[in-house]
Amino acid sequence: MIGDRIKRVREIKGYSQEYLADSLNISQSAYSDLENNKTKLGLNRLQKIADALDTDIIEFMSSNITFSDNQKGGVANNAYVINQLSNQLKEQYEIRLKEKGDIIEMLKSQLLSK
């Protein structure tokens, strides 16, 4: 679920729930509810979370996010890799947006010609 993905990115970035809650101007318990999928996330709130985590909102939507936690000399070298599907999703969304924009322009021109 999306709350789980947000939690994993937050942990990899090394942020606490309190930090994210403060960034979003909500209580820590309200933020915890978001991560535990107890509260529905609106698109605006999801974008604010993505901004606070310095990531893209689409990364939360993709189920193909893989994480690795490499330990070397006692220092955590956390990294995450977004699967190729994420880039493909972005391309598909861009194509769909362009198609929708073309349809809107066509409908506008039909309305203006009447």
Helices and strands as residue ranges (DSSP letters): H 2-13, H 17-24, H 28-35, H 43-52, H 57-61, E 65-72, E 75-82, H 84-112
